[in-house]
């Protein structure tokens, strides 16, 4: 597994297969990646942001604490964090 930055750099010129591969790699790292993913989510844009957001959703409840903490410290990030938390909670209820 490459670093988070290397994985996200793969998304520069991406097809759906590569996007899915990167997302699956990030999910496979597990909850240890959550703090870094939340940090990245606040600065990346475009497809990178989408992949990071989906990874956090797939990692589930473990992401909520870090999203809440980031939202407290970054008012501009609050709506993103709240949206992802709603998605996570909706996903958990559906499972």
Secondary structure, DSSP 4 states (H G I P E B T S, - for coil): ---HHHHHHGGGS--HHHHHHHHHHHHHHGGGGHHHHHHHHTT--HHHHHHHHHHHHHHTTHHHHHHHHHHHH-GGGHHHHHHHHHHHHHHHHH-
